[in-house]
Amino acid sequence: MSENQPTTQAHPHMKEWSQELKGQNSWTMFKVISEFVEGFETLNVIGPCVSIFGSARTKADHPYYKLAIDIARRLTIEGYGVITGGGPGIMEAGNKGASLYGGKSVGLNINLPFESNCNPFIDNDKNLQFRYFFIRKVMFTKYAQAFVALPGGFGTMDEVFEVLTLIQTKKINKVPVILVGTKFWSGLKAWMFEVMQEQEHNISPGDLDLLPVTDDPEEVIQIINDFYGHTNKLKPNFELL
């Protein structure tokens, strides 16, 4: 080897590429397909639902937990089922509000090292386990008539912005996306207006109209009902393209 010829030394954390990994990737494809099939077969028959997002760390005595229960209760009265991520915190509160008031309670659980237990308020036949976040997000989006986001962390932000991106790019039809918790969300929305829209022009005027912010469960219901005309016209609103 020439003195001037660069030597390549793999970084200990660099991904390896080999025939063995190629075979593993082929099997991954079948795992992905099986998760899609199970999700579609389970959720195709549930009827109109609303997805509720929020932190797994919110305790049962927190006002946001109680607010999530009340929102889920009101959604149930209106005829909607509730879809959550199936875990603790806000997710548990959403399922609890639906379950206690006789509504459909769906959990889309993800296998994580620190958050893998399902909450006890999910209907037995509507409890799905996922390996892959992207499949789980398809299920959240494909079967929801609206999205309600309570305070949360990175996962909640990921889910909210995923939905907004799909609406903005017209990959799905416009549906209500409601932020609950003015103290939590107002600063973010103000930054998006001042910096993303006015300063950098990275979003269009009107894009933020997709994001009403409220603390009132009744306003959440009113926004959804106003969007769909009236409460008796409940049907799937869109399909992912």
N, C-alpha and C positions, 0 to 999 in steps of 0.2 A: 504494500500500500504506500502510495506517495506521501511524502511529508506534508504536502499541501492539501491532500484529500481529506475532507472533513469526516470525522467519525460520528456515527449516530449511536447514541446511548439512550435506551428507553427510560423515561421517567418512571419511577416506581408506581405512580398512580395513573400512568397513561393506559388507555384502553388497548387491549390486544386484538389483533385481527388474525384469525386462523380458520382452517377448515372445520375445526371442532366447533368454534363459535358460529360458523355459518349454519351448521346443522342445528344448533340450539335456537338460532333465530328462526329457522323454518318451523320448529315446534311452537315457538312463541306465537306465530301467526294463528295456529289452531286454538291456542288459549284465548287469543283476542276474539276470534270468531265465536267461540263458545260463550264468552261473556256477553257479546252482543246478542246472540240468540236468546240466552236466558233472560236478559233484560227486556228485549222486545216482547217475548212471549208473556212475561209477567205483567208488563206495564201497558200493553195494548188494550187490556180489558178493564183498566181501572176507572176510566172516565175522566172528567175535567179535574185538574189538580192545580195547586199553587206550590211552587218551590220556596221553602224558607231557608235562608242562609244565616249563619252566625257562629260565634265562637263556641268551641268545645269546652272552654275554660270558665264559662259563666256559671256561677253557683246558683243553687235553687232558691236562695233567699235574695238574689239580685233583682232589682226592678225590671231589668231587661228580660230576665227569665220569665217573670210573671207577665210581662207585656207580650212575649211570644206565645204563651199559653192562651191569652185572651184573643190575640189575632187568629190563632188556629181555631179557637172555639167559634169565632165569628165566621171564619171561612167555612167551617163545617155547617153552620146554620144556613149559609147561602148555597150549600150544595157542592162545595169543592172538597176534594181530598187534599191531604197535605203530604208533600214530599220533602224529606230532609236528608242530611248525610248520615243519619242513623246513629250518631254518636251521642255523647253527653252534652251538657250545656244548653245552648239555644236550640240545638237539634232535638235534644230530649224534650224540651219545653214545647216545641212545635208538634212533635208526635203525641205528647201528653194531652195537649189541648184538643187534638183531633180524636184521640182514642177515648177520652173521658166523655166526649159529647157525641159519640156514635159515628164519627166520620171515618173515612178511609185514611189509614196512617201508614205511609210508605217510608222505608229506610234504605238508603243507598250507601251501605257501609264500605269503607275502604280499609284494607289491611295495612296498618301502620304499627311500628314498634311501640308507640306510646299512646295509641288511641284505636284499639281494635275491637272493643266490646260494644255490642249493640245495646241501645237503651231498651227498657222493658215495655215500651209503649207502641211498638211497631206491630202491625198485623202479621200473624205467623206466615201467611202466604204472600206477604209483600215485603219481605226482608231479603235484600239482595247483597251479596258480598262481591267486591271487586278487587282485582289486583292493580288495575290500571286507572289512573286518574282520568285520562282522556275519554275512556268509555263511560265512566261514571258521569262526566260532564255532559256527554251526549244524552244520557238518560234524564238528567236534571232538566235539560233544555227542551228536548223533543216532546215531553209529555206535560209541560207546564203551560197554563193559561196566563200566568203572571209570576213575578219574582218579588219576594219580600226579603230585604237584607237588613238584619239587625247587626249591631256592632260585633266585629270579629277581627281576626288577624290576617295573615297572608292568604290563607285558604279562602276566606270570605272575599277578600279583594280580587283574588284570581277568578272566582265564580262570577262576581258582579261584572268585572271588566270583560270576561269572556262573553257574557250575554250582550253587553253594550256593543262589543265589536261585531258580533253576529248581526245585530239589528242595524248598526251603522253601515255595514257592508252589504246589507240586504240578503244575507244568507238565511235569515229567518225573517218572518213578518214582525212588524212592530208589536210589542206587547208591553203591558205595564211593568216597570222596574221601580220598586218603591223602597226608598231608604228610610228605615225606622230608627229614630234616635237623633234628634237635631243637634244635641250637644256633641255627639260623636262625629256626625257626617258633615256638619255645616262648614267646618274649616277646610275639609278636602274639596267640597264643591266650590267654595270660594277660590281656592288655589287653582282649580281646574278652569274657572272662569277668567281669573286675573292673568294667569301664566299660560296655560295651554291654549286658551281661546284668544284673549286680547293681546298678550305680549308676543307669543310665538306663533299664533295662527295654526296650531296643530289640530284643532277641531273646528267645526263650522258653527256659526251662530245658530242656535236652535238645538244643537246636539244635547246641551244640558237640560233641555226641556224633557228629555227622556227620564230624568232623575228627580221626581218629587221627593221632598223630605218631610217627614211628619213624626209626631209622637202619639197619634191618635188612632187606635184600631178602627174606629168608625170611618175615619178618613181613608184608611187603607181599603176598606170594603167599598167606599164610595168611588174611589178612583177606578177600581176594577170594574164595578158595575156600570159606571159611566162609559168606560171603554167598550164594553160589550153590549150596551144598549139597555138591557134589563136582565134581571137575575134568572129568568126562566130559559134564556137562550144559552145554554151551556153546552158547548161542543168543542172538540179539539180545534185549536186555532191555526196551527201551522205544522208543517213537517220540515225537518232539516233537509236542505237540498243535497 
